[in-house]
Amino acid sequence: MDNQFLLSLIVGISVGGAAGYLGSLMLSRRMALVAGPLGHLTLPGIALGLMYGFDVSLGAFPFVIFGIVLIWLFEMRTKLPMEALTAVVFASGVAITFLFLPIEQAEATLVGDISKVRFGEAIISVVLALLLFLVVKKIYSKIVLINISEELALSEGINIKKYNLIYLGSIALIVALGVKMVGGLLTAALVAIPASAARNLSGNLAQYAFGAMVIGIISSFLGIFFFKLTGFPAGPLIILASTLIFLISLISITFRK
């Protein structure tokens, strides 16, 4: 097993597992598709990373953080749904990108290229994915309570604004990490499909969260493994692997009935 493939596999499993775990929280809040527009906001940073030779996640993160802060501020000011505010701000990222992105680099920007991850980038990605998992685990129950009833959360002494900001920051981080794997177009699927499959297969909240993480790990492993065998881009293969697991989960529901 060559070192480059092993690095890609380690990064993919780490980020895929964290994305699935966070996705279970996002799906419960009907926010799984928010990662898609936020993925588009990363495109200028990805383009800069490709043009100047630095980590695309490093380039993507400031842009998606800027978008997240705007959404958070707008939500406090307007009380509009978060998904609506996300749709308001994301298109500018796409427009800016294609003003200066060389067309020959568009594919890596849109669908990712984990096959070229370097050792230093791999270490940073794995550490950040682990930290993300720990943060989401810490806030998970509080965000679930906020989703159920903000009044009840306030009565329990939960600072809703603070936890919403941490939650949005976690989404920003997984989007920035995910673009390395699946590009700016497919980040919503990276968090949404494993969580959807896990919901079909789980019987309680703990099974749901753990199942989404496991499915994210398996999907990433299969996608990168089949990239090695076939040469097709790993990003789309990861999403197709998670889609296959989702279809199997639908069959499981049918048999249970």
C-alpha positions as CSV (number, residue, x, y, z in Angstrom):
1,M,0.0,0.0,0.0
2,D,1.6,3.3,-1.1
3,N,2.0,6.2,1.3
4,Q,-0.1,8.6,-0.8
5,F,-3.1,6.2,-0.8
6,L,-2.7,5.6,2.9
7,L,-2.7,9.3,3.6
8,S,-5.8,9.8,1.5
9,L,-7.5,6.9,3.3
10,I,-6.7,8.3,6.8
11,V,-7.9,11.8,5.9
12,G,-11.0,10.5,4.2
13,I,-12.0,8.2,7.1
14,S,-11.4,11.0,9.7
15,V,-13.3,13.7,7.8
16,G,-16.1,11.3,6.6
17,G,-16.7,10.1,10.1
18,A,-16.9,13.6,11.6
19,A,-19.1,14.8,8.7
20,G,-21.5,11.9,9.3
21,Y,-21.7,12.6,13.0
22,L,-22.3,16.4,12.5
23,G,-24.7,15.5,9.7
24,S,-26.9,13.7,12.2
25,L,-27.3,16.9,14.1
26,M,-27.9,19.0,11.0
27,L,-30.5,16.6,9.6
28,S,-32.4,16.8,12.9
29,R,-32.5,20.6,12.6
30,R,-33.4,20.4,8.9
31,M,-30.1,22.1,8.0
32,A,-28.3,19.3,6.1
33,L,-28.6,21.1,2.8
34,V,-27.1,24.3,4.2
35,A,-23.7,22.7,3.7
36,G,-24.3,22.9,0.0
37,P,-24.5,26.7,-0.3
38,L,-21.7,27.0,2.3
39,G,-19.6,24.7,0.0
40,H,-20.1,27.2,-2.8
41,L,-18.8,29.9,-0.5
42,T,-15.5,28.0,-0.2
43,L,-14.9,28.1,-4.0
44,P,-12.9,31.4,-4.0
45,G,-10.6,29.9,-1.3
46,I,-10.2,26.6,-3.1
47,A,-9.3,28.5,-6.3
48,L,-6.7,30.5,-4.5
49,G,-5.2,27.4,-2.9
50,L,-5.0,25.7,-6.3
51,M,-3.5,28.8,-8.0
52,Y,-0.8,29.4,-5.3
53,G,-0.1,25.9,-4.1
54,F,-1.4,25.8,-0.5
55,D,-3.9,23.6,1.2
56,V,-7.4,24.2,-0.2
57,S,-9.0,23.7,3.2
58,L,-6.9,26.5,4.5
59,G,-8.0,28.7,1.7
60,A,-11.7,27.7,2.0
61,F,-12.0,28.2,5.8
62,P,-11.8,32.1,5.9
63,F,-14.5,32.4,3.2
64,V,-16.9,30.0,4.8
65,I,-16.3,31.5,8.3
66,F,-17.2,34.9,6.8
67,G,-20.3,33.5,5.3
68,I,-21.3,31.8,8.6
69,V,-20.8,35.0,10.6
70,L,-23.0,36.9,8.1
71,I,-25.7,34.3,8.4
72,W,-25.5,34.4,12.2
73,L,-25.7,38.1,12.3
74,F,-28.6,38.2,9.8
75,E,-30.5,35.6,11.7
76,M,-30.3,37.7,14.9
77,R,-31.4,40.8,13.0
78,T,-34.1,39.4,10.7
79,K,-35.4,36.2,12.3
80,L,-35.5,34.7,8.8
81,P,-34.9,30.9,8.5
82,M,-31.2,30.0,8.5
83,E,-31.5,28.1,5.2
84,A,-33.0,31.2,3.5
85,L,-30.2,33.4,4.8
86,T,-27.7,30.9,3.5
87,A,-29.2,31.0,0.1
88,V,-28.9,34.9,0.2
89,V,-25.1,34.9,0.7
90,F,-23.8,31.9,-1.1
91,A,-24.1,32.9,-4.7
92,S,-21.5,35.6,-4.4
93,G,-18.9,32.9,-3.7
94,V,-19.6,31.2,-6.9
95,A,-19.6,34.5,-8.9
96,I,-16.2,35.6,-7.4
97,T,-14.6,32.2,-8.1
98,F,-15.3,32.1,-11.8
99,L,-14.0,35.6,-12.3
100,F,-10.5,34.4,-11.8
101,L,-10.4,30.6,-11.7
102,P,-8.5,29.0,-14.6
103,I,-10.9,26.6,-16.3
104,E,-8.4,23.8,-16.3
105,Q,-8.5,23.8,-12.4
106,A,-12.3,23.9,-12.2
107,E,-12.7,20.1,-11.8
108,A,-10.6,19.9,-8.6
109,T,-12.5,22.9,-7.2
110,L,-15.9,21.4,-7.9
111,V,-15.4,17.7,-7.0
112,G,-12.3,17.6,-4.9
113,D,-9.0,15.7,-5.2
114,I,-8.0,13.9,-2.0
115,S,-5.4,11.9,-3.9
116,K,-2.8,14.7,-3.7
117,V,-3.1,15.3,0.1
118,R,0.3,15.9,1.6
119,F,1.6,14.6,5.0
120,G,1.3,18.0,6.8
121,E,-2.1,18.6,5.4
122,A,-3.2,15.1,6.5
123,I,-2.0,15.6,10.1
124,I,-3.9,18.9,10.3
125,S,-7.0,17.4,8.7
126,V,-7.1,14.5,11.1
127,V,-6.5,16.6,14.2
128,L,-9.2,19.1,13.2
129,A,-11.7,16.3,12.4
130,L,-11.0,14.8,15.8
131,L,-11.5,18.2,17.6
132,L,-14.6,18.7,15.6
133,F,-16.0,15.4,16.7
134,L,-15.3,16.2,20.4
135,V,-16.9,19.7,20.1
136,V,-20.0,18.3,18.5
137,K,-20.3,15.6,21.1
138,K,-20.0,18.2,23.8
139,I,-22.8,20.4,22.3
140,Y,-25.0,17.6,20.8
141,S,-27.6,17.4,23.6
142,K,-27.8,21.1,24.0
143,I,-28.4,21.7,20.3
144,V,-31.0,18.9,20.2
145,L,-32.8,20.7,23.1
146,I,-32.6,24.0,21.3
147,N,-34.1,22.3,18.3
148,I,-37.0,21.0,20.3
149,S,-37.8,24.2,22.2
150,E,-35.8,27.4,22.6
151,E,-37.9,28.4,25.6
152,L,-37.1,25.0,27.3
153,A,-33.4,25.5,26.5
154,L,-33.5,29.0,28.0
155,S,-35.2,27.6,31.1
156,E,-32.3,25.1,31.4
157,G,-29.8,28.0,31.4
158,I,-28.5,27.3,27.8
159,N,-27.0,30.3,26.0
160,I,-28.7,29.8,22.7
161,K,-26.7,32.4,20.8
162,K,-23.4,31.0,22.0
163,Y,-24.3,27.4,21.1
164,N,-25.7,28.4,17.7
165,L,-22.4,30.1,16.9
166,I,-20.4,27.1,18.0
167,Y,-22.7,24.9,15.9
168,L,-22.3,27.1,12.9
169,G,-18.6,27.2,13.4
170,S,-18.6,23.4,13.4
171,I,-20.5,23.4,10.1
172,A,-17.9,25.8,8.7
173,L,-15.0,23.6,9.7
174,I,-16.5,20.4,8.2
175,V,-17.3,22.2,5.0
176,A,-13.7,23.5,4.8
177,L,-12.4,20.0,5.5
178,G,-14.9,18.4,3.1
179,V,-13.9,20.4,0.1
180,K,-10.6,18.5,0.1
181,M,-12.5,15.3,-0.4
182,V,-15.6,16.1,-2.5
183,G,-15.1,19.7,-3.7
184,G,-17.4,22.7,-3.4
185,L,-20.4,21.1,-5.1
186,L,-20.9,17.9,-3.0
187,T,-20.4,19.0,0.6
188,A,-24.1,18.8,1.4
189,A,-24.2,15.1,0.4
190,L,-21.1,14.4,2.6
191,V,-23.2,15.3,5.7
192,A,-26.7,14.6,4.6
193,I,-26.6,11.1,3.0
194,P,-24.9,9.2,5.9
195,A,-27.3,10.8,8.4
196,S,-30.3,10.0,6.3
197,A,-29.2,6.3,6.0
198,A,-28.5,6.1,9.7
199,R,-32.0,7.5,10.5
200,N,-33.5,4.7,8.4
201,L,-31.5,2.1,10.3
202,S,-31.5,3.4,13.9
203,G,-33.9,2.9,16.8
204,N,-32.8,5.7,19.0
205,L,-30.8,8.9,19.1
206,A,-27.5,7.3,20.2
207,Q,-27.7,4.7,17.4
208,Y,-28.6,7.4,14.9
209,A,-25.6,9.6,15.7
210,F,-23.1,6.6,15.9
211,G,-24.6,5.1,12.8
212,A,-24.2,8.3,10.8
213,M,-20.5,8.5,11.8
214,V,-19.9,4.8,10.9
215,I,-21.7,5.2,7.5
216,G,-19.6,8.3,6.8
217,I,-16.4,6.3,7.5
218,I,-17.5,3.3,5.4
219,S,-18.5,5.6,2.5
220,S,-15.2,7.4,2.5
221,F,-13.2,4.1,2.7
222,L,-15.2,2.6,-0.2
223,G,-15.0,5.8,-2.4
224,I,-11.2,6.1,-1.9
225,F,-10.7,2.4,-2.4
226,F,-12.6,2.3,-5.7
227,F,-10.7,5.5,-6.8
228,K,-7.5,3.4,-6.4
229,L,-9.0,0.6,-8.4
230,T,-10.7,2.6,-11.2
231,G,-9.0,6.0,-11.4
232,F,-12.4,7.8,-11.2
233,P,-12.5,10.9,-9.0
234,A,-12.7,9.9,-5.3
235,G,-15.2,12.6,-4.4
236,P,-18.1,11.4,-6.5
237,L,-17.3,7.8,-5.6
238,I,-17.6,8.6,-1.9
239,I,-21.0,10.2,-2.5
240,L,-22.1,7.2,-4.6
241,A,-21.0,4.8,-1.9
242,S,-23.0,6.6,0.7
243,T,-26.0,6.7,-1.7
244,L,-25.7,2.9,-2.1
245,I,-25.8,2.5,1.7
246,F,-28.8,4.8,1.8
247,L,-30.6,2.6,-0.8
248,I,-29.8,-0.5,1.3
249,S,-31.3,1.2,4.3
250,L,-34.5,1.8,2.4
251,I,-34.6,-2.0,1.7
252,S,-34.1,-2.6,5.4
253,I,-37.1,-0.4,6.2
254,T,-39.3,-2.4,3.7
255,F,-38.3,-5.7,5.3
256,R,-39.0,-4.4,8.8
257,K,-42.5,-3.5,7.8
